[in-house]
């Protein structure tokens, strides 16, 4: 038997994913509708895949630029300028092997073992786990949940910042709650970071999935050129590229040598053919993104209306992202409930226990799927709630 004492404490203590636990239990179950993972049901569009295939056919299979090929960094700058209406230079962009790696590199850039990073919960579990693997401490500040929705108490956030805090991790629109910071809230958060001399890691991956029109408010709207902000993003959600594992960091060009080294000593860069696909996504994919957001908005309404009609569900219609995060009257063990829903309703959900202490009473459903499937899943969950009275 292998001796785990030979391994690092951080590796051994890395938590099991509560989402993956349910997926592993039920994957392949006939007739099950999987709403557990944070992805849609559409395959990557052909114009993106064809760009990758053309690159492979051209023999672009060698080592490449650590920071990303120039064409992709320029495309990212152009996309960002268009989205936020402010001049942006390509030297601010660094291509990563997924949004998850972008988060890992941002953490490694700002936090040493023993340092702290403050984040808003309930939260996608991978961030806090990634902080722990680095030997740092993730400190949760819980959003407040009321009948009017999820709210940030800025005083709680300020009080959580201590002498060991190196950064604030702000995910908006939020996975799993759908909470979306206003421009005024973003300005207040950034003012707080400036005053305390710490960085911001801005996870705006769901920025396009915003149901208030256009895109969600962003730190791009309130930042100054010298602010220490690490924007972490991914091609996964907007362009249906979850399996490709490609993302990016946008930050000060002054951090370029540091990030290049971190990329070198982790993945040594992202395959060129994948980067060619990413260029195609940015340059040709606006229609696809718009269609995805429109469908998600319809799915959101179908799902939330059906569950709220049970009169046993506490939930507000999310402003952004593509998740319904809801509590059911009388259900206290949401991990057990998620397994029961697999067996008794043939629907796969993520338990709220996976999203930190503040998420414990809730279940998360990803409604970014075909509308008929969303309707069937919502009916099954509602019927299960009725039987569980």
Secondary structure, 3 states (H helix, E strand, C coil): CCCHHHCCHHHHCCCCCHHHHHHHHHCCCCCCEECCCCCCCCCCCHHHHHHHHHHHHCCCCCCCCCCCCHHHHHHHHHHHHHHHCCCCCHHHEEEECCHHHHHHHHHHHHCCCCCEEEEEECCCHHHHHHHHHCCCEEEEEECEEECCEEECCHHHHHHHCCCCEEEEEEECCCCCCCCCCCHHHHHHHHHHHHHHCCEEEEECCCCCCECCCCCCCCHHHCCCCCCCEEEEEECCCCCCCHHHCCEEEECCHHHHHHHHHHHHCCCCCCCHHHHHHHHHHHHHCHHHHHHHHHHHHHHHHHHHHHHHCCCCEECCCCCECCEEEEEECCCCCHHHHHHHHHHHHCEECEEHHHHCHHHCCCEEEECCCCHHHHHHHHHHHHHHHHHCC
